Amino acid sequence: MAFKILSQDEIQKLTSAERKNYEQLYAEYQEREAFVNRLERQRKVKVPRFKIKKRYMKNFLIPQNYNKRFGVFETDISEFSSNILNATNCVNKTLSKYKKLIL
């Protein structure tokens, strides 16, 4: 987008509202120009290629409740519900502690 840069004589001929508007537009133009220059500098940067060393994991243990056939973890519903109940109780205790501290 082209922007006409005025000379000092032309700026002096502007009214105060026009001058204020021109200065705001000129500042925006300078910001856009600086942004484009940064983009062009970044485009010229050469990033060296690198290789990631992949290592084999030894002694990888599969949990006992993992079902290889379906690829899911199996849990007993009673164990699952007791875990959720325990987590809920922990959250309630923590929240009640914070309520006491705030009040």
Secondary structure, 3 states (H helix, E strand, C coil): CCCCCCCHHHHHCCCHHHHHHHHHHHHHHHHHHHHHHHHHHHHCCCCCCCCCCCCCCCCCCCCCCEECCCCEECCCHHHHHHHHHHHHHHHHHHHHHHHHHHC
